[in-house]
Amino acid sequence: MLFVTQLKVIPGQLDEATRMFKHPKIPNNIMIHEFLGLLGKPDALVIFEAPDAVTAADFVVQFGRVADTTTSLALPIEEFKWTS
C-alpha cells in the first residue's frame, strides 16, 4: 500500500524536525519512495509503502512530537471509478 504523509513543523521544533526528517527510523517493512522538503506549507512530504495502515501509522507516529501529520492512502488514478 502506498501512503503520502504531509508534515507541518510545530513552531519551535525546526531544528529537531530537520534532524528527524534527515534520519527517520525506517522499519524493514517500510519502503521510502520520496522524502521531500517543501518551500511553503506543508514543510515536508514523505511518500512510502507499508504492508497495511497499522504499519504506516506506527512509522508516522515518530514525527508527531515535531510536526503535525496528515497521512493519506494513495492509489493509482486508474483504480478510481470516476476515471473510467
TIMIZA-23183 format. One line per 10 residues: number of its first residue (from 0); for each residue x, y, z of N, C-alpha, C. Coordinates in steps of 0.1 Angstrom, whole numbers, plus 5000, padded with zeros to 4 digits. Example, Ala and Ser with C-alpha at 12.3 -4.5 7.8 and 13.67 -1.06 7.14 Angstrom:
2
0	5132,4943,5078,5123,4955,5078,5132,4967,5078  5128,4978,5071,5137,4989,5071,5129,5000,5079 .
# end
This chain:
84
0	5008,4988,5000,5000,5000,5000,5009,5012,5000  5005,5022,4992,5012,5035,4991,5006,5046,5000  5014,5053,5007,5009,5063,5016,5016,5076,5013  5010,5087,5016,5016,5101,5015,5013,5108,5028  5024,5112,5035,5023,5120,5047,5028,5134,5045  5019,5143,5049,5023,5158,5049,5028,5161,5064  5039,5168,5065,5044,5172,5078,5045,5187,5079  5039,5193,5089,5039,5207,5092,5046,5208,5105  5058,5214,5105,5067,5215,5117,5060,5224,5127  5060,5219,5140,5054,5226,5151,5064,5238,5154 .
10	5058,5250,5156,5067,5261,5160,5077,5258,5171  5089,5261,5169,5100,5259,5179,5106,5245,5178  5102,5237,5168,5107,5224,5166,5115,5222,5153  5119,5233,5147,5125,5232,5134,5138,5224,5134  5147,5227,5144,5160,5220,5144,5158,5205,5146  5150,5201,5156,5147,5187,5159,5140,5180,5147  5131,5187,5141,5124,5182,5129,5133,5180,5118  5142,5189,5115,5152,5187,5104,5161,5175,5107  5165,5173,5119,5174,5161,5122,5165,5149,5120  5153,5149,5125,5145,5137,5124,5141,5134,5109 .
20	5138,5144,5101,5135,5142,5087,5147,5137,5079  5159,5141,5083,5171,5136,5076,5174,5122,5080  5171,5118,5092,5174,5104,5097,5162,5098,5104  5151,5095,5096,5140,5088,5103,5143,5074,5106  5136,5068,5116,5137,5054,5118,5128,5047,5108  5134,5039,5100,5127,5032,5089,5127,5017,5092  5115,5012,5096,5115,4997,5098,5117,4989,5085  5121,4977,5086,5123,4968,5075,5111,4967,5065  5099,4968,5071,5087,4966,5062,5082,4979,5056  5090,4990,5057,5086,5003,5051,5096,5006,5040 .
30	5091,5010,5029,5100,5015,5018,5097,5029,5015  5107,5038,5017,5105,5052,5014,5107,5054,4999  5098,5061,4992,5099,5064,4978,5105,5078,4976  5100,5087,4984,5105,5101,4984,5103,5107,4998  5113,5115,5002,5111,5123,5014,5116,5137,5010  5106,5146,5009,5109,5159,5003,5106,5170,5012  5115,5180,5012,5113,5193,5019,5106,5202,5009  5097,5210,5014,5089,5219,5006,5091,5233,5009  5090,5242,5000,5091,5256,5002,5076,5261,5004  5072,5263,5016,5058,5266,5019,5052,5255,5028 .
40	5039,5255,5030,5033,5245,5038,5026,5235,5030  5026,5222,5033,5034,5217,5045,5049,5219,5043  5056,5216,5053,5071,5217,5053,5078,5206,5047  5072,5194,5047,5078,5182,5041,5067,5172,5037  5071,5163,5029,5062,5153,5024,5070,5140,5023  5064,5129,5028,5070,5116,5026,5061,5106,5019  5066,5100,5009,5058,5090,5001,5064,5077,5004  5056,5067,5009,5062,5055,5013,5052,5043,5011  5058,5031,5011,5050,5019,5011,5050,5012,5024  5039,5007,5028,5038,4999,5040,5028,4987,5037 .
50	5029,4976,5044,5020,4965,5041,5006,4967,5045  5003,4977,5055,4990,4979,5059,4990,4993,5066  4978,4997,5070,4976,5010,5076,4982,5011,5090  4981,5000,5097,4986,5000,5111,5002,5002,5110  5008,4995,5101,5023,4997,5100,5026,5011,5096  5018,5016,5087,5020,5030,5082,5019,5040,5094  5009,5038,5102,5007,5046,5114,5018,5045,5124  5023,5033,5126,5034,5031,5135,5047,5038,5130  5049,5039,5117,5060,5046,5112,5058,5061,5113  5047,5066,5110,5044,5081,5110,5044,5087,5124 .
60	5040,5079,5134,5039,5084,5148,5052,5090,5153  5063,5086,5148,5076,5091,5153,5077,5106,5150  5070,5111,5140,5071,5125,5136,5062,5134,5145  5053,5128,5152,5043,5136,5159,5048,5145,5170  5060,5143,5175,5064,5153,5185,5071,5165,5179  5073,5165,5166,5079,5177,5160,5071,5183,5149  5060,5176,5145,5052,5180,5133,5038,5176,5134  5029,5183,5129,5015,5179,5127,5015,5171,5114  5010,5159,5115,5010,5150,5103,4996,5147,5098  4995,5145,5085,4983,5141,5078,4987,5130,5068 .
70	4982,5118,5070,4986,5107,5061,4973,5103,5053  4976,5100,5040,4966,5096,5031,4970,5083,5024  4961,5074,5021,4963,5063,5012,4964,5068,4998  4974,5064,4991,4975,5068,4977,4972,5056,4967  4964,5058,4957,4961,5048,4948,4964,5052,4933  4967,5043,4925,4969,5047,4910,4956,5053,4905  4956,5063,4897,4945,5070,4893,4935,5061,4885  4941,5050,4879,4932,5041,4872,4923,5033,4881  4926,5032,4894,4918,5025,4903,4906,5033,4908  4905,5045,4905,4893,5053,4909,4882,5051,4898 .
80	4870,5048,4903,4859,5046,4894,4856,5057,4885  4857,5070,4890,4853,5081,4882,4863,5084,4871  4874,5077,4869,4883,5079,4858,4880,5070,4846  4870,5062,4847,4868,5052,4836,4860,5059,4825 .
# end
